[in-house]
Amino acid sequence: MPSDDALEAMAADQGPTGASVVTTLPAAPRSVFGWLTRIKELNILLALIVLCAFLSFASPFFLTTDNILGVARAFSLTAIAAIGQTMVIITGGIDLSAGSIIGLSSLSAGLLLANGWPSVLAILAGLTVGTGFGVCNGLLITRVGLPPFIATLGTLSIGRGLIYVVTMGYPVTAPRDQLLLQIGQGYLGRVPMPVITMVGVMIIATLFLGKTTLGRYIYAVGGNEEAARLAGINVNRVKLFVYTASGFLASVSGIILLSRLVSAQPTAGLGQELPVIAASIIGGTSLVGGEGTAIGAVLGAAIVGVLENGIVLLGINTYAQQVVTGAVILLAVGVDIWQKRRERRVA
């Protein structure tokens, strides 16, 4: 199928010598609007700007420096985990265990800190626990052959159960270590450190997905797994990597959460799967695989965070947050389906 950017038609004419003459027709013109509407991140950014503009008129407290930075710090945890979730969904999978990994990595580091471990070792141990759960997810899917939904649903339950068994429902208070506090409560100028971490992870993930061979393999597996396998791509290795990456990034969010609370709560990360998956989907990641970006995941998390902040500022019942989030997910998926149908008609 010829691309939209350069439509080529080859006409073969027999000359005096019998040779074929190939001519190229000029590219069909494309409207600027049609080109822009195909950039998902731009559409999501415009939606975020419209939402922020509405809230700035509806509440005088929204468009203040402290509130904006506070909102960014709040959704940064979701965004970091959503970047890992995006890589999983690009391959056509799903990771329901993100919330449990956030809680378990936070608890692991908190327990070790409370027992006198150096902060660096305790943090590394927490990251290792979360990454290990990601590896387990990947092995259950690639080696045992479990569907991603079942495998990660099982590890979600196991992780949450371990948290309750270890804590007996009581929080674990961590010492106020300077390094730990800097991770979640520190600032670089006026910008909170979690926001700096989120931007750094986004940049690295964007370069990885767009510029590396493994990053392109991730899209190839999600686009057509069988074709990727026939092309020589080790599909199982790619899947193992994305679930490991998802576990690692969820554990990064867990460490930041521990730093912000200075305690490991048994309910930490509970139900966080929905915001993480929602951020990825709202950010333009296709549930059927093959499409998605780290920038889109961050923008999706920003929309969820701004919506939650707006509900609080406008005095709306906080229980409506889940209703609004669900409605936005349906809208995002509906727009994605509409754009795909429109592209097929144009093609």
N, C-alpha and C positions, 0 to 999 in steps of 0.2 A: 504494500500500500504506500503510495507516494506521500511524503510529508507535506504538512501545510506550508512550510517555509519555502519549499522549492519543488513545485510540481513539474515533473519532467515527462515529456512524451517523446518517444523515439519512433520516427517514421523511416522506414527503410525503402529507399528508391534505387532501382537498378540503373546505374549509369552505363556509359558506353563500354566500360571495362567489366561490368558485372559486379562492381564493388558496391557495398551498402553504404549509403550516406545517412548519418545520424544527425538529427537536428534536435535542439533543445528549445522548448517553448518557455517563455518568460513566466516567472512565478506569479501565481494568482495573488492579487492584492488582499490584504487582511486589515480589517479595521483595528484601530488602536484599542477601542473598547473590547473587542473580541480577544485581542492578545492579552490585555491586562486581566480580564476575568479568568484566564487560565492559570494565573499565578496565584495559587491557593494562599500562600503566606500574605500576599498583598490584600486579598479579600478579608482574611482574618484580621490583619492589622487595621483595615478600614472599619471593620465591625467593632474592634476594641476602641478605636478613636471615637466612633459615634457613641458608644456606651459611656466612655469617659466624659464626652461633651454633655450628654444628657444628665449625668450625675453631678457634673460641676454646676449646672443650672438648678438642679433639684436640691442640692445641699451645698451650703457655703463652706462646709468643712472638708469636702472631698478633695478639691484641687489645692491642697496645701502640701508643702514639702514633707512635713512629718507624716501625714496620712499616706501620701504616695509611696514613700520609702517603707512605711509600715506594711502597706499592702504587698509591696514587692518582697519584703522579707518573709511575709506570711506564705505567699504562694511559691516561694523559691524551693521549699521542700518538695512540694507536689511536682514542680517543674523538673527537678533533678531526677526524681523517680520516673516521671513521664517520659523522659528522654530514653531511658532504658526500656520502658514499656513500648515505646514507638519502634525501636529496633526489633522487638519481639513480634509486634503486630505486622510489621513490614514483611516478615517471613511467613505470615499467615497464621501465627500462633496467638496466644494470650497468656498473660501471667497474672493469676489471681492472688498470688502469694505476696505481693509487694507490701501490703500493710503489715502482715505478720513478720516479714523480714525487717521492716523498719523498727517494729517493736522489739524483736529478738536481738538485733544488733545493738540497739540502744541499751537493752538490759544487760547484754554480755559485757559491754564496755563499762557500764555503771557498776556492776558487781565487782569487776576487777579493780576499778578505781577505789571502791569502798573497802577493798581488802588490801590496799596499799600498793597496788601495781603502779609503775611509772605511767604517766598519761600517754606517752607515745605507744608503749606496748599495749595498753588497754584499748586504745583507739584502733590499733592495727588488728587486735584480736576481734573487736566488734566488726570491723570490715571483713575479716576472714570468715566469720560465722555467716554473715549475709551472703558473701560470695559463694560459700560452700552450699548454702541452700539453693542458690542459682544453679550451681553445678549439678546438684541432685535433680532439680527440675529438668535440666537438659538431658541427663542420663535416663531419667524415667521416660522421656519422650523419644529419644533417639535409640536407646538400647532396649528398653523394655517394650516400647511401642505404644505407650499410653497416649491417648489424645491430650493435647495441651490443657484443655479445660479440666479434665479429670485429674491429671498429674498435679497441676498447680492448686486445684481445689483441695487435694489431699495434703499438700505441704502447707497450705494456708491453715488448715485445721491443726496439723501437727505443730507448727510454729506457735500458734496462739495457745495451744494446750501446754506446750513447754513453758511458756511465759507464766501461765497461771500456776503450774506445778512448782516452779522455782520460787516465785514470789508469794505464793499463797494469797494473792490478791492485794498484797501490800507494796507500796512504792519503795524503791531502793534509792536512798539519797547518796549522791556522789559528792566527794570533796570539791571545794571551789578551786580547782586547779586552774592556773592562769592560761595554759595552752588550751584547755577545754573551753574555758569561758570565751577566749578569743575566737574560736571557731563559730560559735553561734551568737555571741553577744558583742563581738568586736566590730569596729568600723574602720574603713579606709577613707579618710576624710569624713564625709557625712554619709557615705554609702555603707550599709550593713554588710558584714563579711559573707553571710549566706547569699546575698545578691551577687557579690563578686564571684563566689564559688559557682553559682548557677550560670552566670555568663561564661565563665571559663569552661565549664562542662559543655555548654551549648556550642562554643567555638570549636572545641576539640572534636565533639561528636559530628558537627557539620563537616569539618575537614576530613574526618575519618570516613564518613558515609559517601562523601562526594569525590574524594581524591585517592582512596586506597583500593587495592584489588579486593580485599575482603569486604569493604563497604559496598562495592558494586556486586559482589556475590550475594550479599544480603538482599538487595533488590531483585536480583535474578531468581533467587529461590522463591521469593514471594510472588514474582510475576508469573512464573511457570516452573514448578518444582521439578517435574519430569524432564522438561527441556534443559534445565540447569544440570540435572544429573547426567543426561546424555552428553552435555557439553564438557563433562569431566569435573564438574564442581562437586566437592565433598559436602553434600547437603547436610549430613548429620553433624559434621564438624562446624558448619556455619550455624546450625540451630543451637548446638551446645554453647557456642560463643555468645550468641545473643541472650540466652537465658542466664549465662554467667554474668554478662555485662549488666543485665537487668537486676540481678541480685546484688551486685556490687554497688550500683547507683542507688538502689533502695537503702542499702546499709549506710551510704554516705548521708542520705536524708535522716537516717536513724541517729547517727552521731551528732548531726546538727541539732536535732530535736533534743537529745540528751543535754547538749550544751546550753540550749535555751532554757530548759526546765531545771537544770542542775539536779535532776533525779530521773530515774527510769520508772515510768509509770506502767503498771500492768495493762492499761488500756491504750498505751502508745501505739499509734498506727492502726487502731481498730477501725474498720470500715474505710480505711484510706484507699482501698482498691478502686472504689468508684471514682473519686476525684482524679486519681492517676490515669485511669483508663479514659475518663471523660476528657481530661486535658489533651490526651493523645488524639482522640477522635475529633474533638472540636478543632484541634490544630491541623486537621486535614489528612490524618492517617487513615487509609482505607482498611476496613476490617477484612476484606478479602485478600489483602496483602499487595506488595509491590509498590506502594506509595506511602510517603511520609517523610518528614524532616524533623531535625532537632529544633530548628527555629519555630516550626509550627507547633511543636509540643509546648514550648515555652509560652508562645502566644495563647495557646489554648488554656494553659494554667493561669495566665494573666486574666483571661476573660472570666474564668471561674472565680478567681480571687477578687476581681473587681465587682462581680455580681454579689458575692457574699458581703463585701464591704458596703456596697450600696444598699443592700437589704437592711443592714444594721443602721446605717446613717439615716435611712428614710423611715425607720421605726416599724418596718414590716416584721411580722411574726417570723422568728428565725427558723421555725419548722418548715417554712416555705422555701428554704434554700435548696432542699433536695428536689422539690417540685420544679423550681426554676432550672436547676442543673439538668434534670431529665428532659425538660422541654428544649433546652439549648442543644443537648445531644441529638434529639430527634430532628431539630432544625438543621444541624450541621450535616447529619447523614443524608437528610432529604436534599439539601443543596448539592452535596457530593454526587448523589444519584442523578439529579437534574443536569449537572454539568457533564457527566459522562454520557448521558443520552443526547445532549446537545452536541457534544464532540462527535458522536457516531453519526448524527444526522449531517453535520457539516462535512465529515469525511466521505 
